[in-house]
Amino acid sequence: MTARTTASAATPEPELDVDALLDDPGTRIVVCCGAGGVGKTTTAAALGIRAAERGRRVVVLTIDPARRLAQSMGLTELDNTPRRVAGVDDSAGGELHAMMLDMKRTFDEIVEAHADPERARAILENPFYQSLSAGFAGTQEYMAMEKLGQLRAEDEWDLIVVDTPPSRSALDFLDAPGRLGSFLDGRFIRVLTAPAKVGGRAGLKFMNLGVSGLSVFTGLLDKLLGRGLLRDMQTFVTAMDTMFGGFRARADATYRLLQAPGTAFLVVAAPERDALREAAYFVERLAADRMPLAGLVLNRVHGSEAAHLGAERALAAAENLEDDGIVDHHTGKGDEGRTSPDAGSPADGSPEAPPEASEDPEGPENAGNAENAGNAGNRASRDGSPAAPATAERLAAGMLRLHVERMHVISRERRTRERFAALHPEVPVVEVAALPGDVHDLEGLRAIGERLAARPGAESA
């Protein structure tokens, strides 16, 4: 046993107790983040169902554009309004709702809530605002923060589960308020809005005549952006001027909410090198931003009920079946127990037919005993089709080789997890055994939830 193995055995990795996390009334927000393709959306949905069926009123918010959450929950679509999920066991008093972020609609709601009707209409109809709200870099993440803040402020939900976008952009929502705020409050915007704030013809004169070369700068912008776009930007920023402080204040409040004790971040990963490298990045970034990390969900972990049979022994057994001639051996009445392909055969190597074979010209379908059925198997062998024992041996060899591959996968996954644990030994981990197929309904999500809550030593899939 190596020193590393000894140390690992002496100090076991901390275990993540998912049920304790979900049952804790102090846990109000769970944020699932991770690389793409690791089952993050499924994990978020499974957490939501399990928490609801354990008595909590839950809403799952996804900003993943794949819309898999709606399909797995049996909803035709998700939108910006929480929709109750049918089929969830509410006997414990819980409920499950789900929604998908509509960033433009969320932006519109902010404008409508914080501007008088006339100014709100001017903003919503502004071409620059329409472009900004539909796809400006950082808008989606900023609006996710806004929606999370709205849901938490309503105080209607016991638990909010947030499913973030894939890859490293999953943590962009931590930076989005600062980026969008810097854009809206930055020097570039102040330069653009200076003429509008002067007002009317005086503003246009300021743009055209300016001081210290400002006219050259704005003239260049006119050529690059077009005077129409420049005017739309000026009009938009002027109309939004009184709202900028509110944007920043709400974003700061939501950021502090994410740092609060009632929030728990779960990093979701697969037991693969690239996915766990991304997971390590998430862990380090969350620590740097003082975000409360609950632990790592290691998804789709492979196991085997025959783990006591090592890869080397299984491979040796498969090769023995394939290489020692057993697969090509045809067993008849007089061949029981023989392991040599030429035992009991004529010198020319052809199989010797027992007398009973010629006494039953009609074949085994008219024979009433197991003896004639065995003779039929020998006739099948002479016709070139495999005999039953040979087929069984080939099948056994193939299954052994599949077991060898599974044991190699298990070994590789274990080594990958050990590397992560060596870098971050303080991070609690829960392993989720792989399911045999894709998850596309509530039953599949429940099965994932059971695996999330399974204690060490539970049966693997």
C-alpha positions as CSV (number, residue, x, y, z in Angstrom):
1,M,0.0,0.0,0.0
2,T,1.4,3.4,-1.0
3,A,1.8,6.3,1.4
4,R,-0.9,8.2,-0.6
5,T,-3.3,5.3,-0.2
6,T,-2.5,5.1,3.5
7,A,-3.1,8.8,4.0
8,S,-6.3,8.6,2.1
9,A,-7.5,5.7,4.3
10,A,-6.6,7.6,7.4
11,T,-8.4,10.7,6.4
12,P,-11.6,9.9,4.4
13,E,-13.0,12.5,2.1
14,P,-15.9,14.5,3.6
15,E,-19.3,13.3,2.4
16,L,-22.1,15.6,1.1
17,D,-25.4,14.9,2.8
18,V,-27.9,16.1,0.2
19,D,-31.0,15.4,2.3
20,A,-29.7,17.4,5.2
21,L,-29.0,20.3,2.9
22,L,-32.5,20.2,1.3
23,D,-34.3,19.7,4.6
24,D,-32.5,22.6,6.4
25,P,-35.0,25.5,6.5
26,G,-32.0,27.8,6.5
27,T,-31.2,26.7,3.0
28,R,-33.1,29.1,0.7
29,I,-31.1,29.0,-2.5
30,V,-29.2,26.2,-4.2
31,V,-27.1,27.1,-7.2
32,C,-26.0,24.3,-9.5
33,C,-23.0,25.1,-11.6
34,G,-20.6,23.1,-13.8
35,A,-19.3,22.3,-17.2
36,G,-21.6,21.4,-20.1
37,G,-22.8,17.9,-20.6
38,V,-22.4,16.7,-17.0
39,G,-26.1,16.4,-16.1
40,K,-26.4,19.8,-14.3
41,T,-29.9,20.5,-15.5
42,T,-31.0,17.0,-14.5
43,T,-29.4,17.4,-11.1
44,A,-31.2,20.7,-10.5
45,A,-34.5,19.2,-11.4
46,A,-33.9,16.1,-9.3
47,L,-33.0,18.3,-6.3
48,G,-36.2,20.3,-6.8
49,I,-38.4,17.2,-6.9
50,R,-36.8,15.6,-3.9
51,A,-37.0,18.8,-1.8
52,A,-40.7,19.2,-2.8
53,E,-41.6,15.7,-2.0
54,R,-39.9,16.1,1.4
55,G,-42.2,19.0,2.2
56,R,-40.7,22.2,0.8
57,R,-42.2,24.7,-1.6
58,V,-39.7,24.8,-4.4
59,V,-39.1,26.7,-7.6
60,V,-36.5,25.6,-10.1
61,L,-35.1,28.4,-12.3
62,T,-33.1,27.4,-15.4
63,I,-31.2,29.7,-17.7
64,D,-30.0,26.7,-19.8
65,P,-31.2,27.2,-23.4
66,A,-31.5,23.5,-24.0
67,R,-35.0,23.4,-22.4
68,R,-34.4,19.8,-21.2
69,L,-35.9,20.7,-17.8
70,A,-39.4,21.2,-19.3
71,Q,-39.3,17.9,-21.1
72,S,-38.2,15.9,-18.0
73,M,-40.9,17.5,-15.9
74,G,-43.7,16.8,-18.4
75,L,-44.2,20.5,-19.2
76,T,-44.9,21.6,-22.8
77,E,-42.8,24.7,-22.2
78,L,-41.2,26.9,-19.6
79,D,-41.4,30.7,-19.6
80,N,-40.7,33.6,-17.2
81,T,-43.5,32.6,-14.9
82,P,-43.2,29.7,-12.4
83,R,-45.5,26.8,-13.4
84,R,-46.5,24.1,-11.1
85,V,-45.3,20.6,-12.0
86,A,-48.0,17.9,-11.9
87,G,-47.3,14.4,-10.6
88,V,-45.2,15.5,-7.7
89,D,-46.1,13.8,-4.4
90,D,-47.5,16.6,-2.2
91,S,-48.4,14.4,0.8
92,A,-45.7,16.1,2.9
93,G,-47.0,19.5,2.0
94,G,-44.5,20.5,-0.6
95,E,-44.9,21.9,-4.1
96,L,-42.7,22.1,-7.2
97,H,-42.7,24.9,-9.7
98,A,-40.4,25.4,-12.6
99,M,-39.5,28.3,-14.9
100,M,-37.0,29.4,-17.6
101,L,-35.4,32.8,-17.7
102,D,-36.7,35.1,-20.4
103,M,-34.0,37.8,-20.2
104,K,-35.9,40.3,-22.5
105,R,-39.1,39.9,-20.5
106,T,-37.2,40.3,-17.2
107,F,-35.6,43.5,-18.5
108,D,-39.0,44.7,-19.6
109,E,-40.5,44.0,-16.2
110,I,-37.7,46.0,-14.5
111,V,-38.4,49.0,-16.8
112,E,-42.1,48.8,-16.3
113,A,-41.7,48.6,-12.5
114,H,-39.3,51.5,-12.1
115,A,-40.4,54.0,-14.7
116,D,-43.6,55.9,-15.3
117,P,-45.8,54.6,-18.1
118,E,-44.7,57.3,-20.6
119,R,-41.0,56.9,-20.0
120,A,-41.4,53.1,-19.9
121,R,-43.0,53.1,-23.3
122,A,-40.2,55.3,-24.7
123,I,-37.6,52.9,-23.4
124,L,-39.3,49.7,-24.6
125,E,-39.8,51.1,-28.1
126,N,-36.2,52.4,-28.3
127,P,-34.2,50.3,-31.0
128,F,-31.0,50.4,-28.9
129,Y,-32.9,49.1,-25.8
130,Q,-34.4,46.3,-27.9
131,S,-31.0,45.2,-29.1
132,L,-29.5,45.5,-25.6
133,S,-32.3,43.5,-23.9
134,A,-32.3,40.8,-26.6
135,G,-28.7,39.8,-26.7
136,F,-26.1,42.2,-25.3
137,A,-23.1,40.5,-23.7
138,G,-23.8,39.9,-20.0
139,T,-27.5,40.7,-20.2
140,Q,-28.6,37.1,-19.7
141,E,-26.5,36.7,-16.6
142,Y,-27.5,40.1,-15.2
143,M,-31.2,39.3,-15.7
144,A,-30.7,35.9,-14.0
145,M,-29.4,37.8,-11.0
146,E,-32.4,40.1,-11.3
147,K,-34.9,37.2,-11.5
148,L,-33.3,35.4,-8.6
149,G,-33.5,38.6,-6.5
150,Q,-37.2,39.0,-7.4
151,L,-38.0,35.4,-6.5
152,R,-36.2,35.7,-3.2
153,A,-37.8,39.1,-2.4
154,E,-41.3,37.6,-2.9
155,D,-40.6,35.2,-0.1
156,E,-43.1,32.8,-1.6
157,W,-40.6,29.9,-1.9
158,D,-38.9,27.8,0.8
159,L,-36.2,26.9,-1.7
160,I,-35.0,28.3,-5.1
161,V,-32.9,25.9,-7.2
162,V,-30.9,27.7,-9.9
163,D,-29.6,25.9,-13.0
164,T,-26.8,27.9,-14.5
165,P,-25.5,28.0,-18.1
166,P,-22.8,25.4,-19.1
167,S,-19.0,25.8,-19.0
168,R,-17.1,28.6,-17.3
169,S,-19.8,31.1,-18.4
170,A,-21.8,29.5,-15.5
171,L,-20.0,31.9,-13.2
172,D,-20.4,34.9,-15.4
173,F,-23.5,35.9,-13.5
174,L,-21.1,36.7,-10.6
175,D,-19.4,39.3,-12.9
176,A,-22.4,40.4,-14.9
177,P,-23.7,43.1,-12.5
178,G,-20.3,44.8,-12.5
179,R,-19.8,44.5,-16.2
180,L,-23.2,45.8,-17.2
181,G,-23.0,48.5,-14.5
182,S,-19.6,49.6,-15.7
183,F,-21.0,49.8,-19.3
184,L,-24.0,51.8,-18.3
185,D,-22.1,54.1,-15.9
186,G,-18.8,54.2,-17.8
187,R,-17.0,57.1,-19.5
188,F,-18.1,56.0,-22.9
189,I,-21.8,56.2,-22.1
190,R,-21.2,59.6,-20.3
191,V,-19.6,60.9,-23.5
192,L,-22.4,59.7,-25.6
193,T,-25.1,61.2,-23.3
194,A,-23.4,64.5,-22.7
195,P,-25.1,66.2,-25.8
196,A,-28.5,64.7,-24.9
197,K,-28.2,66.1,-21.4
198,V,-27.4,69.5,-22.8
199,G,-30.6,69.1,-24.8
200,G,-32.0,70.1,-28.2
201,R,-30.0,72.0,-30.8
202,A,-27.5,73.0,-28.2
203,G,-26.7,69.3,-27.8
204,L,-26.2,68.7,-31.5
205,K,-24.0,71.8,-31.6
206,F,-22.0,70.4,-28.7
207,M,-21.6,67.1,-30.6
208,N,-20.5,68.8,-33.8
209,L,-18.4,71.6,-32.4
210,G,-17.3,70.1,-29.0
211,V,-14.1,70.9,-27.3
212,S,-10.7,69.2,-27.4
213,G,-11.4,67.1,-30.4
214,L,-14.7,65.7,-29.3
215,S,-16.2,66.6,-32.6
216,V,-13.6,64.4,-34.3
217,F,-14.5,61.5,-32.0
218,T,-18.2,61.8,-32.4
219,G,-17.8,62.2,-36.1
220,L,-15.9,58.9,-36.2
221,L,-18.7,57.3,-34.1
222,D,-21.2,58.6,-36.6
223,K,-19.4,56.8,-39.4
224,L,-18.9,53.6,-37.4
225,L,-22.3,53.3,-35.7
226,G,-24.4,55.5,-37.9
227,R,-26.0,58.7,-36.6
228,G,-29.3,56.8,-36.1
229,L,-27.8,54.3,-33.7
230,L,-25.9,57.1,-31.8
231,R,-29.1,59.0,-31.4
232,D,-30.9,55.9,-30.2
233,M,-28.2,55.3,-27.6
234,Q,-28.4,58.9,-26.4
235,T,-32.2,58.7,-26.1
236,F,-32.1,55.3,-24.3
237,V,-29.5,56.4,-21.7
238,T,-31.3,59.7,-21.1
239,A,-34.5,57.8,-20.5
240,M,-32.8,55.3,-18.2
241,D,-30.7,57.8,-16.4
242,T,-32.8,57.7,-13.2
243,M,-32.8,53.9,-13.2
244,F,-29.1,53.2,-13.3
245,G,-28.6,53.6,-9.6
246,G,-31.4,51.1,-9.0
247,F,-29.8,48.6,-11.4
248,R,-26.5,48.7,-9.5
249,A,-28.2,48.6,-6.1
250,R,-30.3,45.6,-6.9
251,A,-27.3,43.8,-8.4
252,D,-25.2,44.5,-5.4
253,A,-28.0,43.2,-3.1
254,T,-28.3,40.0,-5.1
255,Y,-24.6,39.5,-5.0
256,R,-24.6,39.8,-1.3
257,L,-27.6,37.3,-1.2
258,L,-25.4,34.8,-3.0
259,Q,-22.7,35.2,-0.3
260,A,-25.2,34.8,2.5
261,P,-25.4,31.7,4.7
262,G,-28.8,30.7,3.2
263,T,-27.2,30.1,-0.2
264,A,-25.5,26.8,-1.2
265,F,-23.5,26.3,-4.4
266,L,-23.2,22.8,-5.8
267,V,-20.6,22.1,-8.4
268,V,-21.7,19.3,-10.7
269,A,-19.1,17.3,-12.6
270,A,-18.6,13.9,-14.3
271,P,-15.8,11.6,-13.2
272,E,-13.7,12.7,-16.2
273,R,-10.5,14.7,-16.4
274,D,-11.8,17.7,-18.2
275,A,-15.0,18.0,-16.2
276,L,-13.1,17.8,-12.9
277,R,-10.6,20.3,-14.1
278,E,-13.5,22.7,-14.7
279,A,-14.9,21.7,-11.3
280,A,-11.6,22.7,-9.7
281,Y,-11.9,26.0,-11.4
282,F,-15.4,26.6,-10.0
283,V,-14.3,25.6,-6.5
284,E,-11.4,28.0,-6.6
285,R,-13.5,30.9,-8.1
286,L,-16.3,30.4,-5.5
287,A,-13.7,30.5,-2.7
288,A,-12.1,33.7,-4.1
289,D,-15.6,35.4,-4.2
290,R,-16.5,34.1,-0.7
291,M,-19.5,32.1,-2.1
292,P,-20.7,29.3,0.2
293,L,-19.8,26.0,-1.5
294,A,-21.9,23.0,-0.2
295,G,-20.0,20.4,-2.2
296,L,-19.3,18.5,-5.4
297,V,-21.9,16.3,-7.1
298,L,-19.9,13.6,-9.0
299,N,-22.5,12.5,-11.6
300,R,-22.7,9.3,-13.7
301,V,-20.2,7.3,-11.6
302,H,-19.8,3.7,-12.8
303,G,-19.8,0.7,-10.5
304,S,-20.0,-3.1,-10.7
305,E,-21.6,-5.8,-8.5
306,A,-18.7,-8.0,-9.5
307,A,-16.0,-5.6,-8.5
308,H,-14.3,-8.5,-6.6
309,L,-13.3,-9.9,-10.0
310,G,-10.4,-7.8,-11.1
311,A,-9.7,-6.8,-14.7
312,E,-6.6,-9.1,-15.0
313,R,-8.4,-12.2,-13.8
314,A,-11.4,-11.5,-16.0
315,L,-9.2,-11.0,-19.1
316,A,-7.3,-14.2,-18.4
317,A,-10.6,-16.1,-18.1
318,A,-11.9,-14.6,-21.4
319,E,-8.6,-15.6,-23.2
320,N,-8.8,-19.1,-21.7
321,L,-12.3,-19.5,-23.2
322,E,-11.3,-18.1,-26.5
323,D,-7.8,-19.6,-27.0
324,D,-8.0,-23.1,-25.5
325,G,-10.4,-24.5,-28.1
326,I,-13.4,-24.6,-25.8
327,V,-15.4,-22.3,-28.0
328,D,-15.1,-24.6,-31.0
329,H,-15.9,-27.8,-29.0
330,H,-19.2,-29.5,-29.8
331,T,-20.6,-31.5,-26.9
332,G,-22.6,-34.7,-27.6
333,K,-23.7,-37.7,-25.5
334,G,-20.2,-39.2,-25.3
335,D,-18.4,-35.9,-24.9
336,E,-19.3,-34.7,-21.4
337,G,-16.4,-33.4,-19.5
338,R,-13.9,-33.3,-22.4
339,T,-12.0,-30.1,-23.0
340,S,-10.1,-31.1,-26.2
341,P,-11.6,-30.3,-29.6
342,D,-10.4,-33.7,-31.0
343,A,-11.4,-35.9,-28.1
344,G,-13.7,-38.7,-29.3
345,S,-13.5,-37.6,-32.9
346,P,-12.2,-39.6,-35.9
347,A,-8.6,-39.1,-37.1
348,D,-9.7,-36.8,-39.9
349,G,-11.0,-34.3,-37.4
350,S,-14.7,-34.5,-38.4
351,P,-17.2,-34.9,-35.6
352,E,-18.5,-38.4,-35.1
353,A,-22.3,-38.6,-35.2
354,P,-23.8,-40.8,-32.5
355,P,-26.1,-43.7,-33.7
356,E,-29.2,-41.9,-32.4
357,A,-28.8,-39.2,-34.9
358,S,-29.6,-41.5,-37.9
359,E,-32.5,-43.1,-36.0
360,D,-34.4,-39.8,-35.8
361,P,-34.8,-38.6,-39.4
362,E,-37.7,-36.3,-38.5
363,G,-35.6,-34.1,-36.2
364,P,-36.0,-33.0,-32.6
365,E,-39.4,-31.4,-33.2
366,N,-41.0,-34.9,-33.2
367,A,-38.8,-36.3,-30.5
368,G,-40.2,-36.4,-27.0
369,N,-37.0,-36.5,-24.9
370,A,-33.9,-34.5,-24.1
371,E,-31.7,-37.1,-25.7
372,N,-33.0,-36.4,-29.2
373,A,-32.8,-32.6,-28.5
374,G,-29.1,-33.1,-27.8
375,N,-28.6,-35.0,-31.0
376,A,-30.3,-32.2,-32.9
377,G,-27.7,-29.8,-31.5
378,N,-24.9,-32.0,-32.9
379,R,-26.6,-32.1,-36.3
380,A,-26.8,-28.2,-36.2
381,S,-23.1,-28.2,-35.5
382,R,-22.4,-30.3,-38.6
383,D,-24.5,-27.9,-40.7
384,G,-22.2,-25.0,-39.7
385,S,-24.5,-23.4,-37.0
386,P,-23.1,-23.0,-33.5
387,A,-23.9,-25.6,-30.9
388,A,-25.5,-24.4,-27.6
389,P,-22.4,-24.9,-25.4
390,A,-20.2,-23.1,-27.9
391,T,-22.6,-20.2,-27.9
392,A,-22.7,-20.0,-24.2
393,E,-18.9,-20.0,-24.0
394,R,-18.5,-17.3,-26.5
395,L,-21.1,-15.3,-24.7
396,A,-19.3,-15.8,-21.4
397,A,-16.0,-14.7,-23.0
398,G,-17.7,-11.5,-24.4
399,M,-19.2,-10.7,-21.0
400,L,-15.9,-11.1,-19.3
401,R,-14.3,-8.7,-21.8
402,L,-17.1,-6.2,-21.1
403,H,-16.4,-6.6,-17.4
404,V,-12.7,-5.9,-18.1
405,E,-13.7,-2.6,-19.9
406,R,-16.0,-1.6,-17.0
407,M,-13.3,-2.3,-14.4
408,H,-10.9,-0.1,-16.4
409,V,-13.5,2.7,-16.5
410,I,-14.0,2.4,-12.7
411,S,-10.3,2.5,-12.1
412,R,-9.8,5.6,-14.3
413,E,-12.7,7.4,-12.6
414,R,-11.3,6.6,-9.2
415,R,-7.9,8.0,-10.1
416,T,-9.5,11.1,-11.5
417,R,-11.5,11.7,-8.4
418,E,-8.4,11.1,-6.2
419,R,-6.5,13.8,-8.1
420,F,-9.4,16.3,-7.4
421,A,-9.5,15.2,-3.8
422,A,-5.8,15.8,-3.5
423,L,-6.2,19.4,-4.7
424,H,-9.4,20.1,-2.7
425,P,-9.6,17.7,0.3
426,E,-12.0,20.0,2.1
427,V,-14.8,19.7,-0.5
428,P,-17.6,17.3,0.5
429,V,-18.5,14.9,-2.4
430,V,-21.5,12.8,-3.2
431,E,-21.3,10.2,-6.0
432,V,-24.3,9.6,-8.2
433,A,-24.4,6.1,-9.7
434,A,-25.0,6.1,-13.5
435,L,-28.4,5.2,-14.8
436,P,-28.8,2.7,-17.6
437,G,-30.6,5.2,-19.9
438,D,-31.4,8.9,-20.3
439,V,-33.7,10.7,-17.8
440,H,-36.8,12.1,-19.5
441,D,-39.6,11.9,-16.9
442,L,-40.4,12.4,-13.2
443,E,-39.6,8.8,-12.3
444,G,-36.1,9.2,-13.8
445,L,-35.6,12.4,-11.8
446,R,-36.7,10.6,-8.6
447,A,-34.2,7.9,-9.3
448,I,-31.5,10.5,-9.6
449,G,-32.7,12.1,-6.4
450,E,-32.4,8.8,-4.6
451,R,-28.9,8.4,-5.8
452,L,-28.0,11.9,-4.8
453,A,-29.2,11.1,-1.2
454,A,-27.7,7.6,-1.2
455,R,-25.3,6.9,1.7
456,P,-21.9,5.3,1.1
457,G,-22.1,1.6,0.4
458,A,-25.4,1.9,-1.5
459,E,-25.8,-0.3,-4.5
460,S,-24.5,1.2,-7.8
461,A,-26.1,1.0,-11.1
